[in-house]
Amino acid sequence: MAASFQARPYPLTTQDGQAAQGLLYARAASRRAVFLMHPREFVSTHYLVPDVLDAGWSCWVQGARSIGNDLRLEHEFALHDVAAGMLQLRALGFETVVLLGNSGGAGLFSYYNQQSLLAPERRIQRTPAGRPTKLESATLPAADGIVLVSPHPGQGVLLMNALDPSVTDESDPFSCDAALDPFRAENGYRAPPDSSRYEAAFVERYRAAQRERVARIDAHARGLVEQRMRARARFKASGDPRDQALASHGAIFNVWRTDADLRCWDLSLDPSDRLVGSLWGSDPAVSNLGSVGFGRIVTPESWLSTWSGLSSQASMAKCAGSIEQPTLLVEYSGDNCVFPADATAIYNAIPAHRKERHTVRGNHHGQALHAGEVSGQVLAGQHLSRWLEETFR
């Protein structure tokens, strides 16, 4: 590393009264910082931190209030977490702050950026489940630049694309409509490492059924919210303890079989350098039916805000159009989470006059696709360092 730095933790209190944690890797006399954050993970050892420091910048890495907890994550409240970090950086005297969103961090930062550039009264005032966001009274400092590394379309869209639509009964993880089962040979499935081959008509029916399943889960989630709201109203009117119990109950439900994106198993769909399999591995019997995967345990509120591809506001399709700052997008050519068409749609939706896009070899995490290759993490870091130097001279 070119010069020494200091690492210092900062406890944060958000404007809505919650706790978060930031870690500043500070370069001496640096007034420029890159802000790294993911809505569900504390990425304190992120592979791009050294590249930020070597570029002469400081690096702020932050955890949200919902670290490692998909169960309670509502993106509207995570925006308060981002704001707490931005306010801390401005208070420390950083004049230039660039948001770096990797994977799910891209949707979070794009949503924050959208809301920060709006007049307070125009910001989203309620979550998809109806909770007050308090964003209209919050201070949301704007960023000076945006970096997107392997940015997927948003956690809701990501999940909708991976949701197994052959589920016929949400209470039964083994229920199945054989005509929509992506892992049946008659529908085109082949066991890895061979690539499956799904016909265009099956893909079309499958995608439509995925949206229908999301809509059904949305309706279930909204029904649970409405049930609790009705109980609250009755309790206020009658004081009946039975209504108090219903009003206090926080519902939790499972979403089964969430690792079935056809592009993971059929390499002819939106071709790239990727290998057969998903982020969770190449055996769908484990990843689609097992305990791993996105959004498996949710509340109605977290489902609607984060995991619903129809109701969540934290999507690149809804927020990328607000990115007017200088922007860098780096994608990995062997990514089995972000596919070429996804990255193209995101990049084309960004209206910034100064933007650039680069593709480097690597998987979703930037790891080399084959032994002996230069890591995609290294190549992404080179693009980041150069872009920071050239864009903010």
C-alpha positions as CSV (number, residue, x, y, z in Angstrom):
1,M,0.0,0.0,0.0
2,A,1.4,3.4,-1.1
3,A,1.0,5.2,2.3
4,S,-0.1,4.5,5.8
5,F,-3.7,5.0,7.0
6,Q,-5.6,4.7,10.2
7,A,-8.8,2.7,10.8
8,R,-11.3,4.0,13.3
9,P,-14.8,2.8,14.1
10,Y,-17.7,5.2,14.5
11,P,-20.9,4.4,16.3
12,L,-23.8,6.1,14.5
13,T,-27.3,7.1,15.5
14,T,-29.7,7.5,12.6
15,Q,-32.3,10.3,12.3
16,D,-35.0,7.8,13.1
17,G,-33.3,6.8,16.3
18,Q,-31.6,3.5,15.4
19,A,-28.0,2.4,15.7
20,A,-25.5,1.7,12.9
21,Q,-21.8,1.2,12.7
22,G,-19.2,2.9,10.4
23,L,-15.5,2.2,9.9
24,L,-13.2,4.8,8.4
25,Y,-10.0,3.9,6.8
26,A,-8.5,7.4,6.7
27,R,-5.6,8.7,4.6
28,A,-3.7,11.6,6.0
29,A,-5.1,15.0,4.8
30,S,-7.5,13.3,2.5
31,R,-10.8,15.2,1.9
32,R,-12.2,12.6,-0.4
33,A,-13.9,9.4,0.6
34,V,-15.5,6.4,-1.0
35,F,-18.5,5.1,0.9
36,L,-19.0,1.3,0.7
37,M,-22.1,-0.4,2.1
38,H,-24.5,-3.3,1.6
39,P,-28.0,-3.5,3.0
40,R,-27.5,-6.9,4.7
41,E,-23.7,-7.3,5.2
42,F,-20.9,-5.4,6.9
43,V,-18.3,-5.3,4.2
44,S,-15.4,-4.1,6.3
45,T,-12.9,-6.3,4.5
46,H,-14.2,-5.6,1.0
47,Y,-11.6,-6.3,-1.7
48,L,-11.8,-2.8,-3.2
49,V,-10.8,-1.0,0.1
50,P,-7.1,-1.2,-0.7
51,D,-7.6,0.2,-4.2
52,V,-9.5,3.2,-2.8
53,L,-6.6,3.8,-0.3
54,D,-3.9,3.4,-3.0
55,A,-5.8,6.0,-5.1
56,G,-5.2,8.5,-2.3
57,W,-8.7,8.5,-1.0
58,S,-10.2,7.5,2.4
59,C,-12.7,4.7,2.6
60,W,-15.8,4.6,4.7
61,V,-17.3,1.1,5.2
62,Q,-20.7,0.9,7.0
63,G,-23.1,-1.7,8.3
64,A,-26.9,-1.2,8.2
65,R,-29.2,-1.8,11.2
66,S,-30.1,-5.1,9.6
67,I,-26.7,-6.7,9.2
68,G,-27.1,-10.4,8.3
69,N,-30.8,-10.2,8.9
70,D,-33.1,-10.4,5.8
71,L,-36.0,-10.9,8.1
72,R,-36.4,-7.3,9.1
73,L,-34.8,-5.4,6.2
74,E,-36.9,-2.6,4.9
75,H,-35.0,-0.4,2.4
76,E,-36.8,2.8,3.3
77,F,-35.3,2.6,6.8
78,A,-31.9,1.6,5.5
79,L,-31.8,5.0,3.7
80,H,-31.6,6.5,7.2
81,D,-28.5,4.4,7.8
82,V,-26.9,5.7,4.6
83,A,-27.8,9.2,5.6
84,A,-26.1,8.7,9.0
85,G,-22.9,7.8,7.3
86,M,-23.1,10.7,4.8
87,L,-23.7,13.1,7.7
88,Q,-20.7,11.7,9.6
89,L,-18.4,12.0,6.6
90,R,-19.5,15.6,5.9
91,A,-19.0,16.4,9.6
92,L,-15.5,15.0,9.4
93,G,-14.7,17.5,6.6
94,F,-14.9,15.2,3.6
95,E,-15.7,17.4,0.6
96,T,-16.1,14.7,-2.0
97,V,-18.0,11.5,-1.3
98,V,-18.5,8.7,-3.9
99,L,-21.0,5.9,-3.2
100,L,-19.7,2.5,-4.2
101,G,-22.5,-0.1,-4.4
102,N,-21.5,-3.7,-5.0
103,S,-24.2,-6.2,-5.8
104,G,-27.1,-5.4,-3.5
105,G,-25.4,-2.2,-2.4
106,A,-26.1,-0.8,-5.9
107,G,-29.9,-0.9,-5.4
108,L,-29.6,0.6,-1.9
109,F,-27.4,3.5,-3.0
110,S,-29.4,4.1,-6.2
111,Y,-32.5,4.4,-4.0
112,Y,-30.8,6.7,-1.6
113,N,-29.5,8.8,-4.4
114,Q,-33.0,9.1,-5.9
115,Q,-34.5,10.2,-2.6
116,S,-31.6,12.6,-1.7
117,L,-32.1,14.6,-4.9
118,L,-35.8,15.1,-4.3
119,A,-37.3,17.9,-2.4
120,P,-38.2,16.6,1.1
121,E,-41.9,16.8,0.5
122,R,-41.6,14.7,-2.7
123,R,-39.8,11.8,-1.0
124,I,-41.5,8.4,-0.3
125,Q,-43.4,8.9,2.9
126,R,-44.6,5.4,3.5
127,T,-43.1,1.9,3.0
128,P,-44.9,-0.5,0.7
129,A,-46.5,-1.9,3.9
130,G,-47.7,1.5,4.9
131,R,-45.2,2.5,7.6
132,P,-44.2,6.1,7.9
133,T,-40.6,6.5,6.5
134,K,-39.8,9.9,8.1
135,L,-37.7,10.7,5.0
136,E,-39.6,13.9,4.4
137,S,-38.0,15.3,7.6
138,A,-34.6,13.7,7.2
139,T,-31.4,15.3,6.0
140,L,-30.0,13.3,3.1
141,P,-26.7,14.7,1.8
142,A,-26.2,14.1,-1.9
143,A,-23.2,12.1,-3.2
144,D,-20.7,13.5,-5.7
145,G,-20.2,10.3,-7.7
146,I,-21.6,6.7,-8.1
147,V,-19.7,3.4,-8.6
148,L,-21.7,0.2,-9.4
149,V,-19.8,-3.1,-9.2
150,S,-21.6,-6.2,-10.3
151,P,-24.9,-4.4,-9.7
152,H,-28.0,-6.6,-9.9
153,P,-31.4,-5.1,-10.7
154,G,-32.5,-4.9,-7.1
155,Q,-33.1,-7.6,-4.5
156,G,-36.8,-7.8,-5.4
157,V,-36.2,-8.2,-9.1
158,L,-33.3,-10.6,-8.4
159,L,-35.5,-12.8,-6.4
160,M,-38.4,-12.7,-8.8
161,N,-36.0,-13.8,-11.6
162,A,-34.9,-16.7,-9.4
163,L,-38.3,-17.7,-7.9
164,D,-39.4,-21.2,-8.7
165,P,-43.0,-20.6,-10.2
166,S,-43.8,-24.3,-10.1
167,V,-44.7,-24.0,-6.4
168,T,-48.5,-24.4,-6.1
169,D,-48.9,-24.1,-2.3
170,E,-46.8,-21.6,-0.3
171,S,-47.3,-23.7,2.8
172,D,-45.9,-26.8,1.1
173,P,-42.2,-26.6,0.0
174,F,-42.7,-29.7,-2.2
175,S,-45.8,-28.7,-4.0
176,C,-45.1,-28.6,-7.8
177,D,-46.7,-27.9,-11.1
178,A,-44.8,-30.3,-13.3
179,A,-45.4,-28.2,-16.4
180,L,-43.4,-25.3,-14.8
181,D,-40.7,-27.3,-13.0
182,P,-37.4,-26.0,-14.3
183,F,-35.6,-29.2,-13.0
184,R,-37.5,-31.8,-15.0
185,A,-35.8,-33.2,-18.1
186,E,-38.9,-32.9,-20.2
187,N,-38.8,-29.1,-19.6
188,G,-35.2,-28.9,-20.8
189,Y,-33.2,-29.5,-17.6
190,R,-29.8,-31.2,-17.8
191,A,-27.7,-32.0,-14.7
192,P,-24.6,-29.8,-14.3
193,P,-22.0,-29.4,-15.5
194,D,-24.1,-29.8,-18.7
195,S,-26.1,-26.8,-19.7
196,S,-29.9,-27.1,-19.7
197,R,-31.8,-26.0,-22.8
198,Y,-35.2,-24.4,-22.3
199,E,-37.5,-23.7,-25.2
200,A,-38.5,-20.1,-25.8
201,A,-42.2,-20.9,-25.1
202,F,-41.3,-22.5,-21.7
203,V,-39.2,-19.4,-20.8
204,E,-42.1,-17.1,-21.6
205,R,-44.6,-19.1,-19.5
206,Y,-42.0,-19.4,-16.7
207,R,-41.4,-15.7,-16.5
208,A,-45.1,-14.9,-16.5
209,A,-45.7,-17.5,-13.7
210,Q,-42.8,-16.0,-11.7
211,R,-44.6,-12.6,-11.7
212,E,-47.9,-14.3,-10.8
213,R,-46.3,-16.0,-7.8
214,V,-44.8,-12.7,-6.6
215,A,-48.2,-11.1,-6.9
216,R,-49.8,-13.9,-4.8
217,I,-47.1,-13.5,-2.1
218,D,-47.7,-9.7,-2.2
219,A,-51.4,-10.2,-1.6
220,H,-50.6,-12.6,1.3
221,A,-48.2,-10.0,2.8
222,R,-50.7,-7.2,2.5
223,G,-53.4,-9.3,4.0
224,L,-51.3,-9.9,7.1
225,V,-50.6,-6.2,7.4
226,E,-54.3,-5.3,7.0
227,Q,-55.2,-7.9,9.6
228,R,-52.9,-6.3,12.1
229,M,-54.2,-2.8,11.3
230,R,-57.8,-3.8,11.7
231,A,-57.0,-5.4,15.1
232,R,-55.3,-2.2,16.2
233,A,-58.3,-0.1,15.2
234,R,-60.6,-2.5,17.1
235,F,-58.4,-2.5,20.2
236,K,-58.4,1.3,20.3
237,A,-62.2,1.3,20.1
238,S,-62.9,-1.6,22.5
239,G,-59.7,-2.3,24.6
240,D,-60.3,-6.1,24.0
241,P,-57.0,-7.9,24.9
242,R,-57.6,-10.4,22.1
243,D,-57.4,-7.6,19.6
244,Q,-54.3,-6.3,21.4
245,A,-52.6,-9.6,20.9
246,L,-53.5,-9.6,17.2
247,A,-52.3,-6.0,16.9
248,S,-49.0,-6.8,18.5
249,H,-48.3,-10.0,16.6
250,G,-45.4,-9.7,14.1
251,A,-46.1,-12.3,11.3
252,I,-43.2,-14.2,9.8
253,F,-43.5,-16.6,6.8
254,N,-41.3,-18.7,4.6
255,V,-40.8,-18.3,0.9
256,W,-39.6,-21.6,-0.5
257,R,-37.6,-22.5,-3.6
258,T,-35.9,-19.2,-4.5
259,D,-33.0,-20.4,-6.6
260,A,-34.4,-21.2,-10.0
261,D,-33.3,-18.5,-12.4
262,L,-33.3,-20.3,-15.8
263,R,-30.2,-18.4,-16.9
264,C,-28.2,-20.1,-14.2
265,W,-28.9,-23.5,-15.7
266,D,-29.1,-22.7,-19.4
267,L,-26.0,-20.9,-20.6
268,S,-27.6,-20.1,-24.0
269,L,-29.9,-17.6,-22.3
270,D,-28.1,-14.2,-22.2
271,P,-24.7,-15.9,-22.9
272,S,-21.6,-14.9,-20.9
273,D,-18.5,-16.6,-19.5
274,R,-20.4,-18.0,-16.5
275,L,-20.4,-21.6,-15.4
276,V,-23.6,-23.7,-14.9
277,G,-25.0,-23.0,-11.4
278,S,-26.1,-20.1,-9.2
279,L,-24.5,-18.1,-6.5
280,W,-25.3,-20.9,-4.1
281,G,-23.8,-23.8,-6.1
282,S,-24.5,-26.1,-9.0
283,D,-26.9,-28.5,-7.3
284,P,-30.5,-27.1,-7.3
285,A,-31.6,-30.0,-5.0
286,V,-29.5,-28.2,-2.3
287,S,-29.9,-24.5,-3.2
288,N,-33.5,-24.5,-4.4
289,L,-34.9,-26.9,-1.8
290,G,-32.4,-26.4,1.0
291,S,-32.1,-23.7,3.7
292,V,-29.7,-21.4,1.8
293,G,-30.9,-18.7,-0.6
294,F,-32.4,-15.3,-0.8
295,G,-35.5,-14.2,1.1
296,R,-36.3,-17.6,2.7
297,I,-37.7,-16.1,5.9
298,V,-39.5,-12.7,5.8
299,T,-42.0,-10.5,7.5
300,P,-44.8,-8.9,5.4
301,E,-42.9,-5.6,5.7
302,S,-39.5,-6.9,4.6
303,W,-41.1,-8.9,1.7
304,L,-42.9,-5.9,0.3
305,S,-40.0,-3.4,0.8
306,T,-37.1,-5.6,-0.2
307,W,-37.9,-9.0,-1.7
308,S,-41.0,-8.3,-3.9
309,G,-40.0,-7.7,-7.5
310,L,-43.4,-5.9,-7.9
311,S,-43.7,-3.8,-4.7
312,S,-40.1,-2.9,-3.7
313,Q,-39.0,0.6,-4.6
314,A,-35.3,-0.3,-4.3
315,S,-34.8,-1.4,-7.9
316,M,-32.4,-0.1,-10.5
317,A,-35.3,0.2,-13.0
318,K,-37.0,2.6,-10.7
319,C,-34.0,4.5,-9.4
320,A,-31.2,4.4,-12.0
321,G,-32.9,7.3,-13.9
322,S,-32.0,9.6,-11.1
323,I,-28.3,9.1,-11.3
324,E,-26.9,12.3,-12.7
325,Q,-23.5,12.3,-11.0
326,P,-20.4,10.9,-12.7
327,T,-20.8,7.1,-12.8
328,L,-18.6,4.0,-13.2
329,L,-20.1,0.6,-13.8
330,V,-18.0,-2.5,-13.6
331,E,-19.5,-5.9,-14.5
332,Y,-18.0,-9.4,-14.3
333,S,-18.1,-11.5,-17.5
334,G,-18.8,-14.8,-15.6
335,D,-21.4,-13.5,-13.2
336,N,-24.2,-15.9,-12.4
337,C,-26.2,-13.3,-10.6
338,V,-25.9,-10.2,-12.9
339,F,-26.3,-11.1,-16.5
340,P,-25.2,-9.0,-19.5
341,A,-28.7,-7.8,-20.3
342,D,-29.2,-6.7,-16.7
343,A,-26.0,-4.6,-16.8
344,T,-26.9,-3.2,-20.2
345,A,-30.4,-2.2,-18.9
346,I,-29.0,-0.5,-15.8
347,Y,-26.3,1.4,-17.8
348,N,-28.7,2.6,-20.4
349,A,-31.1,3.8,-17.7
350,I,-28.5,6.1,-16.2
351,P,-28.8,9.6,-17.6
352,A,-25.5,10.9,-16.3
353,H,-23.5,12.7,-19.0
354,R,-20.3,11.4,-17.7
355,K,-20.5,7.6,-17.3
356,E,-18.4,4.6,-18.3
357,R,-18.8,0.9,-18.3
358,H,-16.2,-1.9,-18.2
359,T,-16.4,-5.7,-18.3
360,V,-13.7,-7.8,-16.7
361,R,-13.4,-11.5,-16.3
362,G,-14.5,-12.9,-13.0
363,N,-17.5,-14.4,-11.2
364,H,-20.0,-12.3,-9.1
365,H,-17.5,-11.8,-6.4
366,G,-14.7,-11.0,-8.8
367,Q,-12.9,-14.2,-8.3
368,A,-11.0,-15.7,-11.2
369,L,-12.9,-18.1,-13.5
370,H,-10.0,-20.4,-14.1
371,A,-6.7,-21.1,-12.3
372,G,-3.9,-18.8,-13.3
373,E,-6.1,-15.9,-14.5
374,V,-5.7,-12.4,-13.1
375,S,-8.5,-11.9,-10.5
376,G,-11.4,-9.8,-11.6
377,Q,-11.1,-8.0,-8.2
378,V,-7.7,-6.8,-9.3
379,L,-9.0,-5.6,-12.7
380,A,-12.0,-3.9,-11.1
381,G,-9.7,-2.1,-8.6
382,Q,-7.6,-0.8,-11.5
383,H,-10.6,0.7,-13.2
384,L,-11.8,2.2,-9.9
385,S,-8.4,3.8,-9.1
386,R,-8.1,5.3,-12.6
387,W,-11.6,6.5,-12.6
388,L,-11.3,8.2,-9.2
389,E,-8.1,10.0,-10.4
390,E,-9.4,11.1,-13.8
391,T,-12.9,12.1,-12.7
392,F,-12.0,14.1,-9.5
393,R,-8.7,15.8,-10.4
